[in-house]
Amino acid sequence: MSEFCLMKLTKLKLISNIRARSELSFRPRMNIFKISPPDIFHDFLEGVLPDVVQVIAQKSGIRKKNLISRIKQIKWVNGPVSVINQLEICGNAVQKLEFFFRLIEIYPEWLNNPPNIFPLYEVVRKTVFKICSPSSIYDYSLFRSEVEKFVEMMKINEIKRAKAHFISHYPSLVGFYGGSLVSYSSRRFERKNKEVKSLILHSRNFKDVAYSLPW
């Protein structure tokens, strides 16, 4: 571990009143980023997908009024997204994910007459499927190939997000963790995260927050 990192840990211990020596200081060559599970919900749904949806909407040649009309005809599971200004798609991460996957249902004519941006849509769909599929570890080379195409399409469409780079490491992490990465998604813990934030906001000293959680 570098001298800079040790200084940061020491400062953190002083601020947090941590008296025990950090376990990380006993492992100077450990790469903590490699052993930290990727967060699909944060990296993809909240990081990359909003930009992908925006690019597809604006480069597909669809019209705002027509899109709004077609959205109203669909029965949505997570509620519909809203469309404002110049085809700006608004909604939470899960709504945008459903909108993305059901675009082909909204515009079935894309199957026979796809817009120029359709390769991006197709690659992202395949990548999401491979990331979430338990069989990815058995189709490792195919999974890596799809992710490489995904990263390349991000560059072509100038979607510059650090999260896209994180996703490029997913194939090796699937091998490292031995299966699907879905179980590490923070989407599973969103309710708990909101509860923690609420307790912190209403706690006087923050020290009792951990003991206040209903385990």
Summary of the structure (lengths in Angstrom):
residues: 215
radius of gyration: 21.3
end to end distance: 34.8
largest distance: 65.4
contacts: 544
relative contact order: 0.11
helix: 65%
strand: 3%
